[in-house]
Amino acid sequence: MESLLSYVPLMFFVVWFFSSWYLRKNKKSKTISVGGGFLGACIFFVVVSFALIPSNTNTNGRHQDKIKPAAQEAFERAISQHMRQYEATKNELVQRQLREQRKNKIAEILPDKSATHWLGVVKEIGATSDGKGILAINIDGGIQIKTYNNFFSDAGPKTLIPPDSDLYKVLLTLNPGSRVVFSGSFFESRQDYINEISISEAGSMRMPEFLMRFSFVERY
């Protein structure tokens, strides 16, 4: 795209030259031919520039000119759908059934319990007392993908990011609000298919937080 934009001035000159030549050939005055050629070139310049300059508008499936993987879109839709249904009922039996239905849907979408090149925005970035990296990423639908934030909870899963890793070097370049592409592995859960670490059922359904061991993060 940038290479095409670099040719716009040359195209402007070519259009102006041939427009002027055409008008003079058809016996227009020199002033009219030059002015008409210039006007035509200006119109051409405006149209081409708007056509070539990329848009950053988020639209269905897009995230600042990045296209979401199909699995991420399906995951976000499923979580959001069950979130709305959970909010719409006060019947605890129905609410529990909705959590089971969500589990089954996640299993269909993420059979290998992993995310590849998903898109999100950094919510939290920090370090534990022993210097390991903490990361939480928001994706659409009010969903958070994150590491644990303390050594004791992470003793088994080992989601915290070691200071001597390449991934830690990437974290040093990020801030809350940074847009990122990320990959990683979720953890198996009998209750939710992939491990969701909210304390209560209501928290799990309304503001879900899924545990991940990140393997790749990149700012864009």
PyMOL commands that set and color helices and strands:
alter all, ss='L'
color gray80, all
select helices_A, chain A and resi 2-5+8-25+30-52+70-88+92-109+166-171+201-206
alter helices_A, ss='H'
color red, helices_A
select strands_A, chain A and resi 62-63+66-67+114-127+133-139+143-146+179-186+188-189+193-194+209-219
alter strands_A, ss='S'
color yellow, strands_A
deselect
rebuild
show_as cartoon
